[in-house]
Amino acid sequence: ELGAPLLRRFAALETPIDPSLLPDLKHETNAVEMEGALEGSRRVNIDPGYIVAERLVLATGKNYTHRIYLGKGIYADLTLIYSKGEFQTLPWTYPDYASQKVRTIMEQIRRKYLFQMKKEFELLSH
């Protein structure tokens, strides 16, 4: 549907999102995907999600055994877990997210998230 070659881009929001907003965010990104579709075929695929210290979670409209229903037809996909100093794959991790290159990018985003949380904690404790 997307064609080849596939180009990947990752973006992280400056401010962490509330995970409860993931269903609405997924519906918004689905609409963006369809706006850019050509004759019904998507040209972009947007995977909204969030990173916290322990994991990377992506939103999906597809149910599966390991996915947790969030509401509004959207499920949480536990994609990577952080253990032993790096992101680890799971049996169901999408191949592109399982690549070392992508996991390194996710680790950079995680470090920034942790730095932001530390700064926020320091501001609140003064």
Sine and cosine of phi, psi and omega as CSV:
sin_phi,cos_phi,sin_psi,cos_psi,sin_omega,cos_omega
0.00,0.00,-0.65,0.76,-0.06,-1.00
-1.00,0.09,-0.39,0.92,0.00,-1.00
0.99,0.12,0.08,-1.00,-0.03,-1.00
-0.80,-0.59,0.45,-0.89,-0.07,1.00
-0.98,0.20,0.50,-0.87,0.04,-1.00
-1.00,0.08,0.74,-0.68,0.09,-1.00
-0.94,-0.35,0.73,-0.68,-0.02,-1.00
-0.93,-0.38,0.66,-0.75,0.09,-1.00
-0.71,-0.71,0.64,-0.77,0.06,-1.00
-0.87,-0.49,0.65,-0.76,0.03,-1.00
-0.73,-0.68,0.64,-0.77,0.06,-1.00
-0.84,-0.54,0.70,-0.71,0.04,-1.00
-0.96,0.30,0.55,-0.84,0.02,-1.00
-0.90,0.43,-0.61,0.79,-0.01,-1.00
-0.95,-0.31,0.79,-0.61,0.03,-1.00
-0.86,0.52,0.57,-0.82,0.02,-1.00
-1.00,-0.02,0.37,-0.93,0.14,-0.99
-0.98,0.22,0.86,-0.52,-0.03,-1.00
-0.82,0.57,-0.42,0.91,0.01,-1.00
-0.93,0.37,-0.24,0.97,0.03,-1.00
-1.00,0.07,-0.07,1.00,-0.08,-1.00
-0.84,0.55,-0.68,0.73,0.03,-1.00
-0.86,0.51,-0.70,0.71,0.01,-1.00
-0.91,0.42,-0.65,0.76,0.02,-1.00
-0.89,0.46,-0.66,0.75,0.01,-1.00
-0.90,0.44,-0.65,0.76,0.04,-1.00
-0.90,0.44,-0.62,0.79,0.05,-1.00
-0.90,0.43,-0.69,0.73,-0.01,-1.00
-0.94,0.35,-0.55,0.84,0.09,-1.00
-0.87,0.49,-0.66,0.76,0.01,-1.00
-0.90,0.44,-0.66,0.75,0.04,-1.00
-0.89,0.46,-0.68,0.74,0.03,-1.00
-0.85,0.53,-0.69,0.73,-0.04,-1.00
-0.96,0.29,-0.52,0.85,0.07,-1.00
-0.88,0.47,-0.56,0.83,-0.02,-1.00
-1.00,-0.02,0.06,1.00,-0.04,-1.00
-0.94,0.34,0.51,-0.86,0.03,-1.00
-0.89,-0.45,0.91,-0.40,-0.04,-1.00
0.80,0.60,0.67,0.74,0.05,-1.00
0.99,0.12,-0.11,0.99,0.01,-1.00
-0.98,-0.19,0.79,-0.61,0.01,-1.00
-0.92,0.40,0.61,-0.79,0.10,-0.99
-0.95,-0.31,-0.23,0.97,0.07,-1.00
-0.74,-0.67,0.46,-0.89,0.07,-1.00
-0.76,-0.65,0.87,-0.49,-0.03,-1.00
-0.93,-0.37,0.84,-0.54,0.00,-1.00
-0.94,-0.34,1.00,0.00,0.05,-1.00
-0.95,0.31,0.49,-0.87,0.01,-1.00
-0.13,-0.99,-0.22,-0.97,0.05,-1.00
-0.52,-0.85,0.44,-0.90,0.07,-1.00
-0.89,-0.46,0.73,-0.68,0.21,-0.98
-0.82,-0.58,-0.02,-1.00,-0.09,-1.00
-0.82,0.57,-0.58,0.81,-0.16,-0.99
-0.99,-0.10,-0.30,0.95,-0.19,-0.98
-0.27,-0.96,0.27,-0.96,0.21,-0.98
-0.90,-0.43,0.80,-0.59,0.01,-1.00
-0.86,-0.51,0.74,-0.67,0.08,-1.00
-0.93,-0.37,0.44,-0.90,0.07,-1.00
-1.00,-0.09,0.62,-0.78,0.03,-1.00
-0.54,-0.84,0.42,-0.91,0.08,-1.00
-1.00,-0.07,0.03,1.00,-0.06,-1.00
-0.97,-0.26,0.80,-0.60,0.04,-1.00
-0.98,0.19,0.51,-0.86,0.12,-0.99
-0.33,-0.95,0.20,-0.98,-0.14,-0.99
-0.83,0.56,-0.59,0.80,-0.08,-1.00
-1.00,-0.07,0.02,1.00,-0.06,-1.00
-0.99,-0.11,0.60,-0.80,-0.04,-1.00
-0.95,-0.30,0.76,-0.65,0.00,-1.00
-0.94,0.33,0.77,-0.64,0.01,-1.00
-0.97,-0.22,-0.39,0.92,-0.07,-1.00
0.85,-0.52,0.31,-0.95,0.05,-1.00
0.83,0.56,0.52,0.86,0.04,-1.00
0.98,0.21,0.25,0.97,-0.07,-1.00
-0.89,-0.46,0.62,-0.78,-0.01,-1.00
-0.87,-0.49,0.46,-0.89,0.11,-0.99
-1.00,-0.06,0.79,-0.61,0.04,-1.00
-0.95,-0.31,0.94,-0.34,0.09,-1.00
-0.94,0.33,0.96,-0.28,-0.18,-0.98
-0.99,-0.11,-0.70,0.71,0.02,-1.00
-0.66,-0.75,0.52,-0.85,0.13,-0.99
-0.86,-0.51,0.55,-0.84,0.00,-1.00
-0.99,-0.10,0.88,-0.48,-0.04,-1.00
-0.43,-0.90,0.58,-0.81,0.06,-1.00
0.84,0.54,0.61,0.79,0.11,-0.99
0.99,0.16,0.15,0.99,0.03,-1.00
-0.34,-0.94,0.25,-0.97,0.09,-1.00
-0.95,0.30,0.73,-0.69,0.01,-1.00
-0.94,-0.35,0.58,-0.82,0.06,-1.00
-0.99,0.13,0.25,-0.97,0.08,-1.00
-0.84,-0.54,0.27,-0.96,-0.05,-1.00
-0.82,0.57,-0.45,0.89,-0.06,-1.00
-0.98,-0.21,0.06,1.00,-0.01,-1.00
-0.86,0.50,0.76,-0.65,0.05,-1.00
-0.84,0.54,0.64,-0.77,-0.05,-1.00
-0.81,0.59,-0.62,0.78,-0.01,-1.00
-0.92,0.38,-0.59,0.81,0.05,-1.00
-0.97,0.26,-0.37,0.93,0.03,-1.00
-0.98,0.21,-0.29,0.96,-0.04,-1.00
-0.90,0.43,0.53,-0.85,0.00,-1.00
-0.88,0.47,-0.60,0.80,0.00,-1.00
-0.86,0.50,-0.74,0.67,-0.02,-1.00
-0.94,0.35,-0.64,0.76,0.02,-1.00
-0.89,0.45,-0.58,0.82,0.06,-1.00
-0.90,0.43,-0.67,0.74,0.06,-1.00
-0.88,0.48,-0.69,0.72,0.00,-1.00
-0.90,0.44,-0.57,0.82,0.05,-1.00
-0.92,0.39,-0.58,0.81,0.07,-1.00
-0.91,0.42,-0.68,0.74,0.04,-1.00
-0.90,0.43,-0.65,0.76,0.03,-1.00
-0.88,0.48,-0.70,0.71,0.01,-1.00
-0.86,0.50,-0.67,0.74,0.03,-1.00
-0.90,0.44,-0.67,0.74,0.05,-1.00
-0.86,0.52,-0.74,0.68,-0.01,-1.00
-0.89,0.46,-0.63,0.78,0.05,-1.00
-0.89,0.46,-0.69,0.72,0.03,-1.00
-0.88,0.47,-0.67,0.74,0.00,-1.00
-0.91,0.41,-0.61,0.79,0.03,-1.00
-0.91,0.43,-0.70,0.71,0.02,-1.00
-0.88,0.47,-0.68,0.74,0.00,-1.00
-0.89,0.45,-0.67,0.74,0.03,-1.00
-0.89,0.46,-0.69,0.73,0.00,-1.00
-0.89,0.45,-0.63,0.78,0.04,-1.00
-0.91,0.42,-0.65,0.76,-0.02,-1.00
-0.95,0.32,-0.45,0.89,-0.07,-1.00
-1.00,0.01,0.02,1.00,0.05,-1.00
-0.97,-0.22,0.00,0.00,0.00,0.00
